[in-house]
Protein backbone atom coordinates (compact mmCIF):
# COMPACT_ATOMS: atom_id res chain seq x y z
CA UNK A 1 0.00 0.00 0.00
CA UNK A 2 1.26 3.45 -0.90
CA UNK A 3 -0.07 6.20 1.38
CA UNK A 4 0.05 9.63 -0.22
CA UNK A 5 -0.21 12.43 2.35
CA UNK A 6 -0.80 15.92 1.03
CA UNK A 7 2.52 17.27 2.30
CA UNK A 8 4.70 14.69 0.55
CA UNK A 9 4.14 14.90 -3.19
CA UNK A 10 6.84 12.45 -4.29
CA UNK A 11 7.41 9.40 -2.11
CA UNK A 12 9.73 6.39 -2.49
CA UNK A 13 6.92 3.86 -2.22
CA UNK A 14 6.52 0.55 -4.01
CA UNK A 15 3.98 0.28 -6.81
CA UNK A 16 2.36 -2.77 -8.38
CA UNK A 17 3.73 -3.33 -11.90
CA UNK A 18 1.37 -2.20 -14.67
CA UNK A 19 1.09 -4.07 -17.94
CA UNK A 20 3.86 -3.24 -20.38
CA UNK A 21 1.78 -1.18 -22.80
CA UNK A 22 0.39 1.03 -20.06
CA UNK A 23 3.79 1.32 -18.40
CA UNK A 24 5.36 2.68 -21.58
CA UNK A 25 2.48 5.11 -22.09
CA UNK A 26 3.03 6.41 -18.57
CA UNK A 27 6.76 6.76 -19.14
CA UNK A 28 6.14 8.58 -22.43
CA UNK A 29 3.72 11.02 -20.82
CA UNK A 30 6.20 11.87 -18.08
CA UNK A 31 9.14 12.06 -20.51
CA UNK A 32 7.52 14.94 -22.41
CA UNK A 33 9.10 17.31 -19.91
CA UNK A 34 12.56 16.42 -21.19
CA UNK A 35 11.77 16.71 -24.92
CA UNK A 36 11.71 19.68 -27.30
CA UNK A 37 8.22 20.68 -28.38
CA UNK A 38 8.67 19.21 -31.86
CA UNK A 39 9.66 15.83 -30.44
CA UNK A 40 6.93 15.61 -27.82
CA UNK A 41 4.19 14.20 -30.07
CA UNK A 42 3.33 11.19 -27.89
CA UNK A 43 -0.10 9.93 -26.94
CA UNK A 44 -1.28 11.51 -23.66
CA UNK A 45 -1.72 9.42 -20.55
CA UNK A 46 -5.38 8.58 -19.93
CA UNK A 47 -6.30 8.86 -16.24
CA UNK A 48 -9.89 7.97 -15.34
CA UNK A 49 -11.53 9.40 -12.22
CA UNK A 50 -14.31 7.06 -11.07
CA UNK A 51 -16.45 8.88 -8.54
CA UNK A 52 -19.66 10.62 -7.54
CA UNK A 53 -20.82 14.25 -7.57
CA UNK A 54 -17.52 15.45 -6.09
CA UNK A 55 -15.76 14.04 -9.15
CA UNK A 56 -18.51 14.92 -11.61
CA UNK A 57 -18.41 18.59 -10.66
CA UNK A 58 -21.93 19.02 -9.28
CA UNK A 59 -23.18 22.63 -9.30
CA UNK A 60 -20.04 24.02 -10.96
CA UNK A 61 -19.22 25.44 -14.38
CA UNK A 62 -17.83 22.80 -16.73
CA UNK A 63 -14.26 24.05 -16.36
CA UNK A 64 -14.29 24.36 -12.56
CA UNK A 65 -15.02 20.82 -11.39
CA UNK A 66 -12.51 18.43 -9.88
CA UNK A 67 -11.57 16.72 -13.15
CA UNK A 68 -10.78 19.83 -15.22
CA UNK A 69 -8.99 21.49 -12.32
CA UNK A 70 -6.93 18.35 -11.66
CA UNK A 71 -6.10 17.99 -15.34
CA UNK A 72 -5.02 21.63 -15.44
CA UNK A 73 -2.85 21.15 -12.35
CA UNK A 74 -1.16 18.05 -13.75
CA UNK A 75 -0.53 19.66 -17.13
CA UNK A 76 0.83 22.72 -15.38
CA UNK A 77 3.24 20.39 -13.60
CA UNK A 78 4.40 19.09 -16.99
CA UNK A 79 2.46 15.84 -17.30
CA UNK A 80 0.88 15.08 -20.67
CA UNK A 81 -2.37 13.70 -19.30
CA UNK A 82 -6.08 13.57 -20.08
CA UNK A 83 -8.26 13.11 -16.99
CA UNK A 84 -11.48 11.30 -17.91
CA UNK A 85 -14.54 12.35 -15.93
CA UNK A 86 -16.20 9.11 -14.78
CA UNK A 87 -18.10 10.81 -11.99
CA UNK A 88 -21.87 10.43 -11.67
CA UNK A 89 -23.79 12.58 -9.21
CA UNK A 90 -25.50 10.51 -6.53
CA UNK A 91 -23.50 7.39 -7.26
CA UNK A 92 -22.63 4.94 -4.50
CA UNK A 93 -19.89 2.33 -4.51
CA UNK A 94 -22.47 -0.08 -5.96
CA UNK A 95 -23.18 2.34 -8.80
CA UNK A 96 -19.48 2.75 -9.52
CA UNK A 97 -19.05 -1.00 -9.67
CA UNK A 98 -22.04 -1.40 -11.99
CA UNK A 99 -20.57 0.97 -14.58
CA UNK A 100 -16.96 -0.15 -14.34
CA UNK A 101 -17.15 -1.81 -17.77
CA UNK A 102 -18.21 1.52 -19.25
CA UNK A 103 -15.32 3.31 -17.55
CA UNK A 104 -12.80 0.71 -18.72
CA UNK A 105 -14.12 1.05 -22.27
CA UNK A 106 -12.31 4.41 -22.37
CA UNK A 107 -9.07 2.38 -22.02
CA UNK A 108 -7.55 4.31 -19.11
CA UNK A 109 -3.89 3.82 -18.26
CA UNK A 110 -4.59 4.42 -14.56
CA UNK A 111 -7.66 5.08 -12.42
CA UNK A 112 -8.56 7.15 -9.39
CA UNK A 113 -11.36 5.51 -7.39
CA UNK A 114 -13.14 8.17 -5.32
CA UNK A 115 -16.38 6.61 -4.12
CA UNK A 116 -18.10 6.23 -0.75
CA UNK A 117 -19.47 9.68 -0.01
CA UNK A 118 -23.05 8.77 -0.88
CA UNK A 119 -22.73 5.45 0.96
CA UNK A 120 -21.82 7.54 3.99
CA UNK A 121 -24.68 9.99 3.53
CA UNK A 122 -27.20 7.15 3.20
CA UNK A 123 -25.83 5.15 6.11
CA UNK A 124 -25.12 2.11 3.92
CA UNK A 125 -23.48 -0.74 5.81
CA UNK A 126 -19.70 -0.25 5.46
CA UNK A 127 -19.38 -3.99 4.82
CA UNK A 128 -21.37 -3.52 1.59
CA UNK A 129 -19.29 -0.50 0.60
CA UNK A 130 -16.11 -2.44 1.29
CA UNK A 131 -17.29 -5.35 -0.86
CA UNK A 132 -18.05 -3.03 -3.78
CA UNK A 133 -14.70 -1.25 -3.59
CA UNK A 134 -12.97 -4.60 -3.25
CA UNK A 135 -14.67 -5.78 -6.45
CA UNK A 136 -13.64 -2.62 -8.30
CA UNK A 137 -10.01 -2.97 -7.27
CA UNK A 138 -10.03 -6.70 -8.05
CA UNK A 139 -11.20 -5.92 -11.57
CA UNK A 140 -8.55 -3.23 -12.01
CA UNK A 141 -5.92 -5.72 -10.81
CA UNK A 142 -7.09 -8.16 -13.46
CA UNK A 143 -7.02 -5.49 -16.17
CA UNK A 144 -3.56 -4.27 -15.17
CA UNK A 145 -4.83 -0.76 -14.45
CA UNK A 146 -2.97 0.90 -11.56
CA UNK A 147 -5.36 2.36 -8.99
CA UNK A 148 -5.37 5.17 -6.45
CA UNK A 149 -8.04 4.71 -3.80
CA UNK A 150 -9.29 8.02 -2.40
CA UNK A 151 -10.78 7.90 1.07
CA UNK A 152 -13.03 10.09 3.18
CA UNK A 153 -13.32 10.72 6.89
CA UNK A 154 -16.61 9.78 8.52
CA UNK A 155 -18.44 11.83 11.18
CA UNK A 156 -19.86 10.10 14.22
CA UNK A 157 -23.51 10.44 13.17
CA UNK A 158 -24.04 6.68 12.85
CA UNK A 159 -22.02 5.77 15.92
CA UNK A 160 -18.37 4.89 16.56
CA UNK A 161 -18.59 1.37 15.11
CA UNK A 162 -19.86 2.65 11.74
CA UNK A 163 -17.26 5.42 11.75
CA UNK A 164 -14.39 3.02 12.43
CA UNK A 165 -15.54 0.47 9.86
CA UNK A 166 -16.05 3.09 7.16
CA UNK A 167 -12.68 4.75 7.65
CA UNK A 168 -10.80 1.45 7.94
CA UNK A 169 -11.99 0.09 4.60
CA UNK A 170 -9.85 2.48 2.56
CA UNK A 171 -6.42 1.62 4.02
CA UNK A 172 -7.39 -2.05 4.36
CA UNK A 173 -8.34 -2.35 0.69
CA UNK A 174 -5.38 -0.31 -0.53
CA UNK A 175 -3.11 -2.67 1.40
CA UNK A 176 -4.88 -5.76 0.05
CA UNK A 177 -4.59 -4.64 -3.57
CA UNK A 178 -1.26 -2.80 -3.29
CA UNK A 179 -3.02 0.33 -4.52
CA UNK A 180 -2.01 3.88 -3.79
CA UNK A 181 -4.03 5.47 -0.97
CA UNK A 182 -4.97 9.13 -0.71
CA UNK A 183 -6.53 9.17 2.76
CA UNK A 184 -9.08 12.01 2.66
CA UNK A 185 -10.29 13.88 -0.41
CA UNK A 186 -11.99 16.63 1.60
CA UNK A 187 -9.20 17.15 4.12
CA UNK A 188 -8.44 20.77 3.03
CA UNK A 189 -12.02 21.65 3.96
CA UNK A 190 -12.68 19.37 6.93
CA UNK A 191 -9.46 20.48 8.61
CA UNK A 192 -10.80 24.02 8.72
CA UNK A 193 -14.07 22.80 10.18
CA UNK A 194 -12.28 20.72 12.82
CA UNK A 195 -10.16 23.71 13.78
CA UNK A 196 -13.25 25.90 14.23
CA UNK A 197 -12.27 28.03 11.24
CA UNK A 198 -14.68 29.43 8.68
CA UNK A 199 -15.01 27.10 5.70
CA UNK A 200 -18.16 28.53 4.15
CA UNK A 201 -16.20 30.33 1.44
CA UNK A 202 -15.18 26.91 0.10
CA UNK A 203 -18.68 25.41 -0.04
CA UNK A 204 -21.75 25.70 -2.23
CA UNK A 205 -25.00 26.82 -0.66
CA UNK A 206 -26.10 23.22 -0.04
CA UNK A 207 -23.30 22.82 2.50
CA UNK A 208 -22.35 19.45 0.97
CA UNK A 209 -20.41 20.21 -2.20
CA UNK A 210 -17.31 22.36 -2.58
CA UNK A 211 -17.50 25.41 -4.78
CA UNK A 212 -14.81 26.29 -7.32
CA UNK A 213 -12.54 27.69 -4.60
CA UNK A 214 -13.07 24.56 -2.52
CA UNK A 215 -12.18 22.33 -5.45
CA UNK A 216 -9.09 24.44 -6.04
CA UNK A 217 -8.04 23.81 -2.42
CA UNK A 218 -8.68 20.07 -2.85
CA UNK A 219 -6.67 19.93 -6.08
CA UNK A 220 -3.78 21.87 -4.56
CA UNK A 221 -3.40 18.99 -2.10
CA UNK A 222 -4.40 16.12 -4.41
CA UNK A 223 -2.44 17.18 -7.49
CA UNK A 224 1.07 16.60 -6.10
CA UNK A 225 0.03 13.21 -4.73
CA UNK A 226 -1.38 12.12 -8.10
CA UNK A 227 1.71 13.36 -9.94
CA UNK A 228 3.99 11.50 -7.55
CA UNK A 229 1.91 8.34 -7.90
CA UNK A 230 2.04 8.49 -11.70
CA UNK A 231 5.79 8.86 -11.58
CA UNK A 232 6.05 5.77 -9.43
CA UNK A 233 3.67 3.81 -11.67
CA UNK A 234 5.86 4.67 -14.64
CA UNK A 235 8.94 3.37 -12.83
CA UNK A 236 7.71 0.34 -10.83
CA UNK A 237 9.99 -1.59 -8.52
CA UNK A 238 9.97 -5.34 -8.11
N, C-alpha and C positions, 0 to 999 in steps of 0.2 A: 504494500500500500504506500502511496506517495502523498503525503499530506502537504498541501500548498497554502501556508498562511499568507495573509496579505502582505506582510512586511518583508517576505523573502521571495523575490520574484524568480530567481534562478537557483534551484537547489540540486545537490548531487544525489538525487534519488534514483532508484532502479525502476525501469519501465519494462513492461511486458513487450516482447518483440512483435512488431506489426508484420503483416505479410510483406513480401519483398516489393511488390508494385507500390503499395501505399508508402512503404518506407522511403523509396526513392522519390516519390512525389513530395513527401515532407522535406527531404533533404534539398530538393530542387527549389521549393518555395523559400526555404530559409537561406539558400545560397544566393538568392537574387541580390541580397545586400552587397555581396562582394563582386558583382558583375557590372560592367558598363551597361548603360541603358539599351544599346543596340543588341547586346548579347543576352538580355534578360527575358527573352520570349519563351518562358516555360509556362506550363499549365498551372494555374493557381491551386493551392491547397483548398480542399473542400471540407469545411468544418461545420457539421450539423449541430444545432442547438435544439434538443428535444425537451420541451417544457410546457408550461401553462401560460396564463395571462402575463406573468412577469417576463417571460421570454417573448411572447407574441407582441407585446407592446401596447397592452390595453390602455385606451384613453389618451394615447399620445399621437402626435403627428408621425407619419410614416418614417421619417428620418431620425426620430428621437427615441425610439424604443431600444431595448437592450441589444438586439442583434445588430442594427446599423451602427449604434455607438461602439459596440465591441469590435465590429469589423473596422471602423474608422480608427480605433485605438491601435489595433494590431497592424494595420497598414501604416499608420504613423510611426510605429516601432520598426518598420521595415519588412514585415512579413507579407508575402504575396498570398493572400488568403481571401476566400469567399466564405462568409458565415451564412449558412442556410437557416432560415427561420422555420423551425419545426415546432413552434409554440402554438397551442390552441387554448384560447381562453376557457376557463372552467374545467380543464382536463385534470383528471386524477392520474395516479400511477397506473391504474387499470386502463384508462384511456390511452396513455402513452404506449403501453404494451400493445394495445389492440391496433395501433397504427404504425407499429415499428416497421412492418414490411414497406409501407408507403415512404417512410423516412429513409430506409435503406435503398429504395429505388433511385434516390438522388445520388447514389454511389459516393457517400462521404468517405474521406480519408481518416477522419477522427470524429468523435461525437461527445458533446457535453450533454449530460443527463441531469436536468434540473426540474425534477418533479417531486411532489409531496405536499405542496402548499395547500391544495384543495382537499387532500386527504386530511390534513390537519384541521382545516376549517370545518369540515364535516364530521370530525370525530371518528373517522374510519379506523378500525382496529389496526394498529401498527403492524401486526403480524401479516395482514393482507397487503399492506403497502410494501412491506419487506419482500414478500413473495413476488410481487409484481416487479419491483426493482431488480430482484435476483434474476428473474426471467429475462428482463431486458439486457442485463449485463452478461448473462449466459449466452444469449444470442449474439451479442457483439463479440464475445470471445470466439464463438464459432465462426463468425464472419471475418475475424482478424481486424476488427475496427477498434483502435485504442479508445478508451473511455475516460472521461473525467466525471466523477459523481459529485454533484453540487448539493450540499446539505442545507438545512434550515434549523434554527433553534425553535424549540416548542415552549409556549407559555404553560403555566400550571393549571389552565382552565379545566382540563379533564383529569386532574389528579397527578400525583408524582409518578405513579407506575406508568401511565400513558406517556408522560413527558420523557421518562428515562428510556422507554422502549422505542419511542419515535426517534429520539436523538441518537440512540445507539445503532440504529440500522444503517446509517450512512457509513461510519467508520468500519463497522463489521463487514458490510458488503464490499467496500473498497478493498479491505484486506483479503477477503475471500477471492476476489477476482483480480487482484493485483492492479486495480484501477487507481488513477489519481483521485485524490479527495480534496475538494475545496469545501471547508467545513460549514460556512454560513454565508449564503448569497446576500442576505440583507444586513449583514454585520455593520456596514457603515451607517445604517439608519438605526438599528436596534441598540447599538452602543450609545448613541446620543440619548435615546429613550431611557436606557438603564442608568445613565449618568444624570438624569433629571434635566437634560438640556432640551431646548426647543428643537423639534424635528419636523414641525409642520411645513416648513419651507421646502421640504424634500418629498412631500406627499401630495397626492391628488385629494380632491374634496371627499372622496369616499373613505379616506383614512386607511385603505388597504393596499393601494397601489402607488408606487413611487411616481413622481412627476419627472419631467425631463432632467431637472437638477438632481433628483434622487438617483435616477439611472446613471447619470454622469458620475456621481459619487460611488455607485456600485461598480461601474466599469473601471474607475481609477484604481480600485483594489483588485478586481478580477482580472483585468487585462494583463498585468505582469505575471500573474500566476498561470494564465493560459499560455502566454508566450514562452514561459519557462518550461511548461509541460510539453509544448510542441517541439521545443528544442531537444528535450530528452527523448521524446518519441522518435525523432529523426536520427538519434544516435543511441540506440538501445544498448544496454549492457547485458551480458549473459549471466 
